[in-house]
């Protein structure tokens, strides 16, 4: 007893730790320990990933053109998608910061994708979208138009939709978002909110706009459904975008001719039709890129010799849907436009509300309902 008294006198100071009742508090996830900050992420064609400082837009390097420029939150997951539908998720906060994308980190050092993998799209998925519960009443129609989805399109005109909560989590293994045929490849991937419309543009000027509710959500390995009937031999889809009804479609050909078309000029049709003409293309010219945005929105035009040039939507003339384009970018002899990379803004998703508990009446109320709920049942005599 004397020894215990001596220990109490020597070490009996006030407790420095605090004991809390965890049963009344939700458990914290690893992403919640990361700073809650907006950042612009750039993926270059050589496979370098970088996150710009303080939410600023990094200037695309000329020698290593960007493949994707997306706005994200440091708590989001960035999904890199290859041309064959493979994917890997990277925590945005784990991407090293750099104001020069040319000094970025190879994506193969941040995820299990091989350095030889051809990444064609990068999509930032908010944590709130991944944690959203499915439709509560089991209605398939409601489930198809509720929540956040990843929409993927291929060159052959296939389209697929996956619920955000079904996307593969960060892992040491490569995941999958779409089963892609040997003669096909992924060209675009975007986030949607279940009841949006999508617009697909082909190299030879064909287009189709339809509601995404015509595409049911599928599992990660599914191949999707046909979105459009490509009517000309050798034609292929070059871009797929989620429609902003107030925006405009920017289209550009490999010879530098482009235009802006109000989205109201593209009629809403049923899926898997021939669609309508998006732009008159003559000779050997082909549409190489398309994007949706406002007149003052930025995009990057990439050429084979001149690298990347940042411009705005309003640099292209505004013309009707069947019209040809006007000059948008001056090209050197032998130079052609390869692609258009828009600055994709982050999809804002509200935190999901916790499920409401169904109220159950007391035993007295239940007995009262049984007594007053309807006519008495007739008892058959034996």
Secondary structure, DSSP 8 states (H G I E B T S, - for coil): -HHHHHHHHHH-----S----GGGS----GGGGS---EEEEEEETT-EEEE-GGG------SSS-EEEEEEEETTSEEEEEETTSEEEEEEGGGS-B-S-GGG-EEGGGTSSS-TT--EEEEEEE-HHHHT----TT--HHHHHTSS-EEEEEETTSEEEEEEGGGS--S-SS-EES----TT--EEEEEEE-SS-EEEEEETTSEEEEEEGGGS-B--TT---EE-B---STT--EEEEEE--TT-EEEEEETTSEEEEEEGGGS-B--SSB--EE-----TT--EEEEEEE-TT-EEEEEETTTEEEEEEGGGS-B--TTS--EE-S---TT--EEEEEEEE------------------HHHHHHHHHHSS--------
